[in-house]
Amino acid sequence: MVVLTVAFTVQCFNDVYIRSTVESWLALTPFALARGYVWQLLTFQFLHVDLWHLIGNLLGLWFFGRFVENVLGTRRFLAAYFGAGVIGGLLQCALMLLFPEHFQPFVFGASAGEMGIFAIFCRLQSSSEIRWNFILPIRADVLLWVTAGISLFFTLVPSQRGGNYAHAAHLGGILAGLAWVKLGWHLDFVTLPWQGFFARWRRWRPLQSRQRKLELVRVAASKPAPWRKPRPDRDEEPPAGDYISQEVDPILDKISAHGLHSLTERERKILEAARAKMSRK
């Protein structure tokens, strides 16, 4: 809320004193996006048309954002907020490209992200009572479907009577919020799709990975558990080739988690075969 207010203040100063054209680089326009101005998918969410546009979004974030952030945590809240804004912006841009005569050539505002947070709130607190326009009491789930219906109608029928709003961006934000809850991403024990990727990227050490694995394989293969009896030679031979490489990582993870004594004889043979293969390379 503070950042949005500061950005709006800078917009006002720019209108009067600076008169820079930087806003045209930050607002979301489909043709600029097609030319690779991908940052606009984020920057357009910090700009607002006028004071009432800003106040409406700040109120939405204040009333719904506090609860959603308490449930999701700050990181997931920000991911949901900006993600809904991106989805809403993409949907609005697609329609601006397809029907330029019916849609404004640019879009900005935090409404799409705020609508995503609003949708998450309504799904998690469907029976809560909301005072629409601070007066009319209405259930959260009913207000959600009314809002989604209005956005859908004016997306399909982009009449000027619907006001100067980016209804498609609102609809995209609502759909993103509904998908967030549907996929269970509001639960902290559900891994977000990109979390695994970033975790692997942070652990990636191309110059150390092969040497470390070779060391672990050597240690594991050379220290059999003293209380285990050797099994007969007729045991199943360890698989070779790509299958070995697929099984080595889980075995190394098992060593890290439970120690060498947790390995079976078959796992030790796989490690020995992998060590021999890696030594030949």
N, C-alpha and C positions, 0 to 999 in steps of 0.2 A: 504493500500500500504506500509506503514511503517512497519507494523507487518510482512508482507510477505518478505520484504527486510531483516529485522532483522533475521527472521527464516532461510533465505538462507545464510546469513553471518555465523550463527551458524553452519549450515551444512558444510560450507567450513572449518571452524575451526576444526570441528569434523573430517573431512576427513584427515587433516594434523597432528593435534596435539593430539586430544583426542582419536580418533579411537574407539568410543563407538558403540555398536550395537543398540542403542536406536532407530535409524531410522527404524529398522525392526519392532519395536513395534508401530510406528506411521504411516507408510505407510499402505495403505489399501490392505489387502490380503483376499481372500474369506474364506480360511480355518481358519485363525485367527478370522475373523468375525463370523464364525459358532461356534467357541469356546467361544464366548461372548465378544470379544474385540470390543465392539460397539463404543468406543471412536475413533476408526480409521476412522469412517465416518466423523468426524470433523478434526482430526489431519492431514489426508492425504492432506487436502486442503491448508495446510501451507507449504508443501514441494515441491521442484522443482528439475528437473534433472540437468539443466545447466542454464547459465546466460541468453541465448536467450529464454528459456522456461519462466523464470521469467519476462523478459522484455516484452514479448508478452502479458502476463496476466496483467502486470501493465499498459500497454498502453490501453488495453481493459477496465480496471476499470477506468482509467483516462478519456477516451473519452465518455464512455457510463454510467459509474457509477455516475458521478456528476449529470447528468440530472435525472437519475432514482431516486437517493436519494432525489433530490429536490421535485420530485413528490410524492414519497412514504413516505418520512420522514426517519430518521435514523433507527428507530426500524424496520419498515417494510422492508427497504432496506436490513438490515442485515438478517432478516428472509428469504427474497427472495433469497439472495445470498447463505447463508449456506443451505437453503432448496433445492435449485437447485443442489448444490454440493452433498448433501446426495442422492437425487434421481439419479443423474448421477453415483455416486459411487455404488449404489445398482444395477443399470442396468449393469454396467461394471462387477461387482462381479458375477451376475447371469450368464453372458455369460462366464466368466472365469471358473466357476464351470461346466457349460455344455460342453464347448469346450476348455479344457485346452491346447490343442495342437495348437490352433489358436490365443490365447490371452496371453499377458504377465502375469506372476504370481503375479504381484503387480501393483498398480497404485497410483500416487500422483500428485498433482498440483491443482491450483486454476481454471483450465480451465472449469470444469463443472459449478461452480458457476458463473464464468464470462460469460459463454454462456447463462445462465439463465438471467443475467442482460442485455446482448445483445439482447435477444429475447424480453424482456419487452420493451426496448428502441425502437426496430423496430416495435412493435405493437402500441406503443403510438405515434411514429413519423414515420409512414410508408412512408410518402412522402419526408422525409429528404434525402439529398444527402450525401453519405459517400464516401470518397476517399479510395478505396480499395488499400492496399499497398502504401498509400499516393499519388497515381497517378490516377488510373482509377475511374472516378465518377460513382456511381451506387446508385439507390434508396435503401432505408433501407429495405423495404419489399422484394425487389428482392434479395438483399444480404442475407437476412434471409433464404429464401427458397433455395438459392444456397448452403449456409452453411449447412442447415438441410439435403439437398439431398446428399451432400458429406458425411456427418456423417452417414446417413442411409445406403448409399452404402457400405462404408467400415466397417460398423457394420455387414451387411449381407454377405459381401465378405471381410473378414479380411486379405487381402493381405498385404504383407510387403511393397508393392509399395505405400501404403497409408501413409507411414512414421510411425515413432514410436510414434503414438498418440493414446490416449484412445478415439477412435471415439464413442464408445457406451456411455462413460461418457459425451462427448459433446452432443450427441443426447438426453440423459436423462436430461441434464441441459436445453437444448432448449425446450423440452416438458414441463418441470416444469415452465419455464418462460411464455410459451404460456398459460398454465393452470392458472397461477397467474392472468393474465389479463382477461382471459375468465371468471373466477369466480368473477371478480370485486374486487379482494383484493388490487388492486392499489388505490382504492378509500378509503379515510380515514373514511367515514361514514359506510363502510361495515365492520362488525365485523369479525375478523379472528376466525376460529373454536376454537382455544385454548384460546382465550381471555376470553370467558365466563367461561371456566373451572377454569382458574387462578383467575378470579375475585371472583368466588364462594369459591375457596379454601382460599383466603385471608380473606374473611368474615366469614369463618366457625369457630364457637366457640362452640364446643360440650358441654361445661359445662355451657355456658351462654344462648344458643339459646332457650332452652325450657322455662327457667325462664323469659326471655325477652318477649317471645311470650305470656306467661301467663299474664304478667303484662299489655301488650298492650291490650289483649283481655278484661281483667277486666276493664281497663279504658274506652275502647270504649263501652263496654256493659253497663256501669253504668252512662254514660253521654249522654243521648239523646239530640238531638237538640231542644232548647226551642220553636222554631217557627213551629215545625212539629207537626201535629195532629196525635194522635195514630190511627192506622188503625184498622179496625174490626178484630175480632179473626178468621174470616173465611179466612184470608190470607193464602196463601200457607205455609205449615209447612216447616221449614228449613230442607234440606236433612241431612241425618246422615251418619255415617261410614266414609269410605275412601273419599267420596265426600266432606265432611266437611274439612278434612285435605288438600285436593287439593285446596279448595277455601280460606282457611285462609290466606295463604301467599300473594295472590294478594290483599286481603282486607287490610292487614297490610301495604303493600306497598302503597296502596291508602291513608291510614292514614298518613304515613310519607310524602307523596307528597302534599296532599290537606287538611289534618286535619280531625278531627272527624266529623265536620259538613257535610262532603261530603258523609257520609255513608247513604245508603238507609235502610229502616226498615228491609228488608230481610237480608241485610248484617249484621245488628246488631243482628238479631236472630241467624245467623250462628255463629257469634263470641260468643254469649252467650252459644250456644250449645257446641262449642269447649271448652270454659272455663270450663263448667261443666264436660266435658269428660276428660280434662287435670287434673282437680282437683281430680278426682277419681283415677288417676294413681299413 
